[in-house]
């Protein structure tokens, strides 16, 4: 019999599936905080889960389950990042690494033993639940906006793996380097902050406007040089007026 307040929860395959389904529903409804479901999310979890399973699980048991699955997900993602060039075992569908490699990883994190001969189950749904707030041993994962910034230029300081340590280093593009304080930095292969993205987009737009202005100038010069007769029209004034209008139309402020 499944126990509620007085005992340990039994997370059999049916309970596991229902738990993940409800987590997806609540995350999709924005009923989560930074680390767990929000109070409303947990209220919905308790009601929905116990109605579907006829059990009497409480918030602490759901929180413990959330924490355990998040640790397993982080461990699995870390293993895959470290073994990006190793490949997958066709039989076990786990990482096709040597026994020595696995022994070292299990020594670092005992949860890794769970994936020695089997992959993470329900990875897609767990990715949806945890990815925006998931931190592995190697990288900080955050929501990924679109950006043209080179990932190799973004570094995260040692000991600051919550995603807040990513910074743009325009003078260093190697995966690791040493800061002025002597602390090592690691590559953060994910997106920069929204301000950095906006700056990159603005720089790209400015470059496009400049190129268009140069093209306009060149076309005017060609037209002027190829003309067979001279007029009294002030070409410079007309070109400046046309380029100013183009800049304003592209979002620049008048003046």
N, C-alpha and C positions, 0 to 999 in steps of 0.2 A: 504494500500500500504506500502511496506517495505521502510524504509528511509535509506539514505546513510550518507553522511558527515554531514548533517544538523539535523539528528535525531537519535533516539534510534533504534537499530536493533531488528528485530522480529525473535526470535529463536524458531520457531515452530518445530514440530517433524521432518519435512523434512529438514529444515535448520540445525537442530542439528545433524542429521545423516550424512549429507554431510560434515559438519564441522569436525566431528570425523573421517570420512573416509579419508579426506585429511590430517588431523593431523597424522594419522597412516602412510600414505604414506610418508610424509615428515620426520617423526621420523625414519622410516625404511630406508630412504635415507640419514640419518645422517645430515639432514638440521635442526638442532636445536642447541641452545646455552645452557648455564647452566639452565636458567629459562624459556625460551620461544623458539619459532622457531627462526632460524637464519634469517638474512636479505633475503637470497635466499628462505628460507622456507616460509616467509611471502609473498614474491613476487609470489611464486607459489600458495599460499593459495588464495590471492586476485584474481589472474587470474582464477584458477580452480573453485573456489566457485561462482564467479560472472558469469562465463560462464554457469555453471550448473543450477543456480537459476535465472539468468537474473536479479540479484540485483546489487546494487552499494555500497557494504559494503567496508569499508576502514580498514587499518591496526589497528587502535586504537580499532575498534569494535571487531576485531578478538582477539586482545590482551586481551581485557576486558573479552571476553568469555572464553579464555584460563584460565585466573586467577580465574574466578568464578568456573569453572569446577574443577580446581585443589583444590580449597578450599573445595568444596563439597566432592571430592574424599578423601582428607585428613581427613575430619570430619568422613566420613563413616568408614574408616579404623581404626580411633581412637576408635570409638564406638564399633567396633567389637573386637578390642584388649581388651578393658575394659570388654566386655561381653563374653569373650571366653568360659565361663562355663554356660552361661545362656540358650543358644539355640535360635532357630528360631520359630517365630509364624507361624503355618501352614496356616493361612488365609492371613495375610498381608505379609508374607515372610520377615518381618523385625525382629528386636531383640525382643524376648519375655520377656522383662523386666517389672518391676512394674512401675506404674505411678510416684511414687516418684523418681525412678531411672531416668526415662526420664525427669522429671521436673528438676532434678539437672544437667543433661547433657545439656538440652536446655538453662538453665541459664548460663552455662559455655560458650556455643557456640550456638547462635540462629540458625545456619544452621542445627543443629541436629533435629530441628522440622520437617524438610523436610523428615526425615527418621523415624518418629514416627509410621507411618502406611504404609510405603512402603520402599523397599530396593533401593539401588543405581541402576539406569538404566545404561546399557552399561558398567558394571563394568570391563569386560574383556578388552575392547578396551581402557578404561581410565587407567587401570593398565599398559598396554603396553606404553601408552603415558607418564604417570607421575611417575611410580614406581621408576625409577632410580634417580629421583630428588625430591622425595616426602618426606616431614617431617611431621609426626603426632605429637600430643601432648605427646605421650608416647614414641615413638621410632623414630630413624633416619633410613630411608630406603636407601640402596645403592645397587649397582649391586652386586650380590652374587657370588663370586668365590667359588670353591670347597675347603673345609678345614676340618680338623679333630679337630680344636680348639673348646673346649667346649664353647658354647654360654654364659653360666653363668659366665664365667671368663672375659667377655668383658663388660666394663662399659663406660657410657657416662656422662660427667659432666653436672650438672644443668646449664641451660642457654646456652649450646652449643649443639644445636639440629640439626646442619647442617651435621652431619655425621663425622665431623672431630674430635670429642671428644672421640671416641671409643678407649679404650686402654686396653691392657692385664694386668690383675691384678692376678698374680700367687698366691698371699697370701690370696686372698679373693674370695669366690665363691658364696657369698650370693647376691640376687638381688640388694640390696642397701647397701652402706657403706658410710663412711665419710672420705674424703681425709685429708691430713695433714693441709690443709688450712681451714678445717671446712666446706667445701662445700659438699653437698650430691652428690652421684653418683647413676645413675640408670643403670639397665641392658640394654645392647644393643644387642638384640637377633639376630643380623645379622652378616655378615662376617667381619673378621679383615682386615687390610690393606694387599695389595699384598706382602709386605715385610714379614709380619707375616706368610702369607700362605707359602711363599717360605721357610722360616726358619723351619716351621713345617714339610714341605715335606722333606727338607734336613735332619732334625733330624730323621725322619722315615727311610730314606734311610741309614743313618749312622748306625742306630740300626740294620737294616737288614744285612748290611755288617758284623757288629760285630757278630751277631748270626751265620752267615754262617762261619765265622772264628772259632768260638767256636766249631761248629759242625765238621768242618774239623779236628781240633785239637783232639777232642774226638775220631773220627774215626781212626786217626793215632795211638793214644795211644792204642786203642783196638787191632788194627792190630799188633802193636809192642809186646804187652803183650801175644798175642795168638800165636806168631811165635814160632816154635819148634827149630829154629837154629838162631844163632847170626851172623850177617854180619858186615863188616867194613864200611857200608854205614853211612854217617853222616845224621841222620834223622832230626835233628834240622835245619841244613842248608837247606835241601830239603823242609821242611815245611815252613820255612821263605820265601824261594824263591817262592813257590806256592801261599802262602797267599799274597805276594806282587803283584804277577801277577794278582790275583783275584781283589785286591783293585784297581789297575790301570784299569782293564777292566770295573769296576763298576763306573769309572769316577774320581777316585782319581788321583792326580798329582804324577808322578814318583818321587821317593826320599822322 
